[in-house]
């Protein structure tokens, strides 16, 4: 049966036409055959990184449930105190480390906690004008950028996740919805923030940089709908936190409408009263790199007679293992980013889908 006469029809959208045709044929081939597809979330299913944007939103709005002592403990937890790489210097050329940055961050957090987070003595607009907020914001972003460049991805990821400890799962999901909605309405691109020139502290003056903004990717949502409509299950495996992906992937306001039980992402331990604890839940894989393939092997493939996914989508090194691990995978959908997954471009199974960095939209051109 030709695609024109079949019931498989992806929206034209901004797909590269060849990619759309291959995906339609794949769905037609495997419809109602107890098959499944697996996708990354950040910069694959959406434009942007939902976890990073929540980190940004927390700072901008001081959304924390940690007292100063616990916050001070969390920002140092499991992070080595050795000096960073030579690239990580302050404005005076001094190489920095965790201790110098964390000491300054902690000092500012005490002020922010006492004047806004716990008491709302002054308004958010007023607190944002303080030197303490400026120093806190820039040094949090600087440390956030330094960790993955100096230490393991596990240390860097968990440091970010632990900032949500003290909240219930319901509170985290509510915060994720707030953050998503705010960041979907903001401009895409890098933002640079400088620390206080008044409160130089131990770390001195630094500049933090972050990639701001999110966009829904309608073509991916439509692909997921069409896979499901044709009896092919859709899974998401993400290196962001479970609660965040559950919100973005299942809340109907975003249009993906995926099944919560088919989402596998990072999980912290949870207390008896449903509060997140600053410890990783080792009952699940660390869903990055080989941990994504491990998740498929442990939790998914046995539901499909041991078969691997027919289609895997990803955008970065963290997805490479699940893109290449399974012999049953017929198509690799690579949402191409500059300098990422270049080694897979010539794989005969690969569909290379480019996107416009300025708009976040897919680019139909090769």
N, C-alpha and C positions, 0 to 999 in steps of 0.2 A: 504494500500500500504506500503510495506517495505521501509526503508530508502534507501536500495541498488537500488530500482527501482524508487525512487522518483527523483524529480529535485532539491532537497535540498542536498547540499554537501558542508560542510565546509572543508577548507584545513586542513589536518592533523596537520601541524605545530607542536607546542609543547604543545598542549592541553593535559590535563589529558583525556585519551580516554573516560572515563565515561561522563565527562562534555561535550565533543564534541558530543557524542551520544544523550544526553538529549537535547542539544541545537538544534540539527538537527530535532529531533522529535517535539520539540516545534514549530519550524518554519513550519514544515510540517502541523501541526495541525491548525495553525492560518494563513496560507498563504492566502492572498486576502480576509480577513474577517474584514477589517477596524479596525485593531489592531495596537498597537504601543509598543515600548520598550524605556526605559529611562536609561541613563548611566551618571555616574560621569566622569570627565575628568582626573584630575591629579592622578597618581598612579592607575588608572583604565584603561582608554583608552590608556594612555602612561605610561612609567616608568619615575617617577620624577614629579616635580611640576613646571609647566610652569610659574606661577606667581613668585614663589620664585627665579627661575633661571633668570627671567627678573630683579628682584631686585638685584641679584648678578651682572648681566651684566651691569646694570646702574652704580653701584659702580665702577666696574672694568674699565669702559670706560667713566665715568663721563657724562652720558647722561641725563642731566637735562635742563629744560627750565625755571627754577625759579631763580630770583635774590636772593642775600643772605638774604634780609629782608623777602621775601616771603618764602624762604626755612626754615628759622628760625621759622616762624609762623606755617608752615605745620608740622614740626617734633614735635611740641608741642600740636597740635590741639586735643582737647578732651581727652588728656592723663592726668590722675591724677598725682600730684607731690609728693605724699607720697612715703616713702622709699619702695623699692622692698622687696620681700621675702628674708629671710636670705641666701638663696642659691646664691643670686646675689651680690657677693662681688668683689672688685678689688684684686690685688695681695697682698695688705697689709691687707686684711680682713675687709675692710670698706664696709658696705652695701651701695649700690648705689640707685639712683633715676633718674627720667627723667631730672630734672634740671641740675644735674652735667654732665650727658652725653650729653644733648642737647647743653649746653654751649660750651663744647669742640668741638662737631661736627660743630656747627655754626662757631666757630673761624677758624677751618680748612677749612670749605667750602668757607669762604671769600677769603682765599689764593688760593684755587683751582679755584674759579670762576674768580678771577682777572688774574690768570696766565695761565689758560687753557680753562675753560668752555666758557667764553665770548670773549677771545682774541686770544687763541692759541699762547701765547708768547713763550711757550716751548712745546716740543712734548709730546705725551701721555706717551712714554717710560720714558722721563725725569721726568714728574710729578709723575709717579708711584714710583720713587725713593725718593721722598721727605718725610720728617717726617710728614708733614701735611696729605699727602695721606694715609700713614700707619695708622695714628691716626684716620682719618676719616673712613677708611674701617673697622677697627676692632670695633670701637665704634658704627658704624651703624649696624653691624651684632650683636653686643652684645645687643643693644637696641631692635632690631628686634626679638631676641630670648626672651628677658625679657617681652615684652608686652603680649603675649598670656598666659604666665605663671603667670602673676600678675593681668591682667585685662580681660575684656570680649573679646570674639573672634571678636566682631564687632569693638571695638576700635583697635585691632591689625590689622585686615584686612584693615580698612579704612586708617590707618596710612600708610600702604604700598601703597595703591592705590593712595593716595594724592600726592605721589612723582612723579606721571605722570601728574599731573595737569599743565596747561600751554601749553600742547601739543594739537595739533588737533588730531582727531580720525585717520586721515591718518598717521600722524607722529607716533602715538602709534602703529598702525599696522605695519608700516615699522620697528620700533624698535623691536617689537615682532618677526618679521621674522628674523632680524639680530641675536637676542638673541637665538631663537630656533636653527638656523643653527650653531651658535657657540657652543652651549651647547650639541647638538647632536654629535659633534665631540670630546667632552672632556670626561675624565674619570669620572665614577660614584664614589661617596663616599664623606665622610666628609673631609672638609678642615678647618684647624685652622689658624687663623691670629691673630697676637699680635699687640697691639697698640704701639705707639712710646714710647721709654724709655727716649727720650729727651724732648718731649712735653707731660709731664705727665698730665697737666691740672688739673681740679677739680675732675675728675673721677679716676685719677691715671692710672695704667697699667691694661689693661683687655685683655682677649682673646675672640675673636668671632669665632663661629663655624657655618659652613653651609654645607648643603647637595647639592653637585654640580652634574650637568649633567642630560641629558634627553635621552630617547630612544623611538623611534616609536615602537609600539606593533602591528606587522603585523597580528597576529591572531585576534585582536580586529577589525582592519580595515576590514579584510575579513568577520568577523561576521556581521559588519554593512552593508557591500555590499550585503551579502546573505539575510539579513532581508529585505533590500530595494528591492532586486530583486524579492522577494516573496510577495511584497505588504504590508510589515510591516514597518511602519514609525519609524525612529530612531531620538530620541531627546537626547540632552546633557544638563544637568543641573549642573553647576559648581560654586564653590566658588571663582574661579579666575575671572578676569575682562572680560567683554563681548568681547572687541576688541581682546584680546589675544586668546581666544578660537575660535573666528571666523577665525583667521589666521590659527591656527593649524588644526582645523577641516575641513576647506574648501579649503585651498591651495593645489593644486594637487601634489605639490612636496613632501607632507607628506603622501599621499595615502589614506586618510580617505574619502575625497570627500563627506562630509555631507552638508546638506542644511543650509544656514545661518539663515533662518527664523525658524529653529528648534533648535536653540541654545539659552539657557537662562542662563545668568551668571550675575555677579555683574556689576552694572552700576553707573557711576558718572553722575552728571548733566552736561549738555553741553551748552555752550553759543550759541548765534545766529550765530557766525562765526565758529562754530564746534570745539571750544576749550574746553577741559575738565576742569571742575571746581572742587575745593576741597570740594564737598558736595555730599552725597549719593542721588541717584535718588529714592525717596520714591514711585514713581509710580510702582515700581517693588519690589518683595520680596527680602529680604536679603537671598541669595541662599545658605544657610548653615542650616543643621539640619531641623527643621520644615519648614523653608523657602523653601526647595526643594519640600516638599509635597504641600505647599501652591501654588507654581508655577504650579505644575501639575493641581491642582484644579482650579486655576484662568485662566490659559492660554491654557491648553492642553485637558483635559478630555472631555470637552463639544464637541469637534470635533469628538469624538468617542462614541456618545450616552451616555456619562457619565461614561464610563468604565475606570477602572484604567489600568496601563500598564501590559502587560502579562509577561514582563521580566524587571528586574531592576538590574543594575550592580553598585557596589561600593566597597570601600576599608576601610572606616573609620567611626568614630562616626558621622561625618557630613552627612553621607549618610543613617544612620539607619532609620530615619523617612520615607524616600521615599521607602526604602527597605521593610518596614513592614506595611505601612499605608493602602494599598489597597487590598481588598479581591480578586480582579481579578488577582493579580500577582501570576503566577504559578511557576516562577523560580527566585531565588535570586542568581545572579552571584557575588560571593565574591572573589575579588582579594586579597588574604590573606596576611596581614602584621602582624608581631609579635605584640601581645598585642592589636590588633584591631579587633572589632566585634566578639570577642570570644563568646559572648552570642548568636550569630546567627548560630554558627557552627552546632548545633544539630537540627536546624529547618529543617523539612523534605523537604522543598522547596529549600534548600541551596545547591549550587554547590561551593565547596571550590577549588579555583585554586591558587596554590602556584607559587612563582617566585624566581629566583636566584638573590639575592641582588647584587652580584658581577658583573654579566653581564647584569642584567635587563631583561633577557629572562624568559619566562614562564617555569615552571618546570613540565614535564609530570607526575612525580611521585605523589602519594598520600601524 
